Amino acid sequence: MDFDTIIIGAGAAGLSCALILGSGLKKPFAEGKKVALITHQKSSHLQNALFNNVLGLKPGTLGKDLLEDGLTQLSNLYPEVLQIDKEKAEQITEIDLGYSITTNKNTYTTKRVVIAVGYTNLLTISGLENYVKPHPKAAIEKDRIWLENTDHLIKHNLYVAGTLAGWRSQFAIASGSGAHVGTDILTLWNNGKHTKVHDKI
């Protein structure tokens, strides 16, 4: 396998998940783990967002700036997380021991996948069709979708995070969803021992 985990999408959920996994990579239980983030962001609703009601963010923060700052934060703090830029995931195929992800430029193999792209019905990643359902927490006229899952898990080692997991389109919720999946994966790395990473003064 090229990677242990590939995250598809670098919006609120994908970046949060990547930061959590990055923070765990230096732990003994994560030895040898390789993580990548396919950073395609064009469909992120953060591109035109303005934040006034998010704890910790200065009122007036623009979503497009947050996207750029998030990638920089990930790069500066956890350069071990490979950022795959200028590629878009087109197909996910189940293979022995994991998944194959085909982008518009390359093919990667990974033990597990986290899908963290937006919840519009324009989802174009082949291999996910059987899991697409009408979104349970969005207005019907918006025609939003989710990938059917239980506690973020679609099937073995295939996760979904953020609005596409069935959550409302709210920054704190999407970020928390990504962090949730990140800590679930840390827990798997740590042989099932419930795991989170907190930095302390």
Solvent accessible surface area in square Angstrom, and as a share of the most:
residue,aa,sasa,rsa
1,M,112,0.50
2,D,62,0.32
3,F,18,0.07
4,D,15,0.08
5,T,0,0.00
6,I,0,0.00
7,I,0,0.00
8,I,5,0.02
9,G,2,0.02
10,A,0,0.00
11,G,9,0.09
12,A,15,0.12
13,A,7,0.06
14,G,0,0.00
15,L,13,0.06
16,S,20,0.13
17,C,0,0.00
18,A,0,0.00
19,L,36,0.18
20,I,39,0.20
21,L,0,0.00
22,G,3,0.03
23,S,22,0.14
24,G,0,0.00
25,L,20,0.10
26,K,159,0.67
27,K,83,0.35
28,P,120,0.75
29,F,49,0.21
30,A,1,0.01
31,E,151,0.68
32,G,74,0.71
33,K,62,0.26
34,K,115,0.49
35,V,1,0.01
36,A,0,0.00
37,L,0,0.00
38,I,1,0.00
39,T,9,0.05
40,H,50,0.22
41,Q,28,0.13
42,K,166,0.70
43,S,66,0.43
44,S,19,0.13
45,H,73,0.33
46,L,18,0.09
47,Q,72,0.32
48,N,135,0.69
49,A,25,0.19
50,L,106,0.53
51,F,16,0.07
52,N,94,0.48
53,N,118,0.61
54,V,22,0.12
55,L,182,0.90
56,G,79,0.76
57,L,44,0.22
58,K,163,0.69
59,P,93,0.58
60,G,39,0.37
61,T,31,0.18
62,L,70,0.35
63,G,0,0.00
64,K,97,0.41
65,D,57,0.29
66,L,33,0.17
67,L,3,0.01
68,E,111,0.50
69,D,87,0.45
70,G,8,0.08
71,L,38,0.19
72,T,73,0.42
73,Q,84,0.37
74,L,0,0.00
75,S,54,0.35
76,N,110,0.56
77,L,100,0.50
78,Y,38,0.15
79,P,92,0.58
80,E,80,0.36
81,V,5,0.03
82,L,88,0.44
83,Q,53,0.24
84,I,10,0.05
85,D,91,0.47
86,K,156,0.66
87,E,14,0.06
88,K,87,0.37
89,A,3,0.03
90,E,82,0.37
91,Q,78,0.35
92,I,12,0.06
93,T,59,0.34
94,E,103,0.46
95,I,62,0.32
96,D,126,0.65
97,L,158,0.78
98,G,8,0.08
99,Y,7,0.03
100,S,18,0.11
101,I,0,0.00
102,T,45,0.26
103,T,6,0.03
104,N,80,0.41
105,K,123,0.52
106,N,68,0.35
107,T,81,0.47
108,Y,31,0.12
109,T,40,0.23
110,T,0,0.00
111,K,86,0.36
112,R,11,0.04
113,V,0,0.00
114,V,0,0.00
115,I,0,0.00
116,A,8,0.06
117,V,31,0.18
118,G,21,0.20
119,Y,18,0.07
120,T,29,0.17
121,N,79,0.40
122,L,138,0.69
123,L,40,0.20
124,T,90,0.52
125,I,13,0.07
126,S,46,0.30
127,G,39,0.37
128,L,2,0.01
129,E,111,0.50
130,N,133,0.68
131,Y,51,0.19
132,V,54,0.31
133,K,77,0.33
134,P,112,0.71
135,H,15,0.07
136,P,81,0.51
137,K,83,0.35
138,A,27,0.21
139,A,49,0.38
140,I,165,0.84
141,E,146,0.65
142,K,114,0.48
143,D,81,0.42
144,R,53,0.19
145,I,16,0.08
146,W,49,0.17
147,L,0,0.00
148,E,84,0.38
149,N,26,0.14
150,T,110,0.64
151,D,94,0.49
152,H,5,0.02
153,L,66,0.33
154,I,23,0.12
155,K,70,0.30
156,H,144,0.64
157,N,11,0.06
158,L,4,0.02
159,Y,12,0.05
160,V,0,0.00
161,A,0,0.00
162,G,2,0.02
163,T,17,0.10
164,L,0,0.00
165,A,6,0.05
166,G,5,0.05
167,W,95,0.33
168,R,138,0.50
169,S,62,0.40
170,Q,86,0.38
171,F,40,0.17
172,A,65,0.50
173,I,69,0.35
174,A,11,0.09
175,S,22,0.14
176,G,38,0.37
177,S,6,0.04
178,G,0,0.00
179,A,29,0.23
180,H,69,0.31
181,V,0,0.00
182,G,0,0.00
183,T,35,0.21
184,D,44,0.23
185,I,0,0.00
186,L,0,0.00
187,T,20,0.12
188,L,85,0.42
189,W,14,0.05
190,N,30,0.16
191,N,146,0.75
192,G,48,0.46
193,K,143,0.61
194,H,169,0.76
195,T,19,0.11
196,K,133,0.57
197,V,27,0.16
198,H,122,0.54
199,D,127,0.66
200,K,178,0.75
201,I,230,1.17
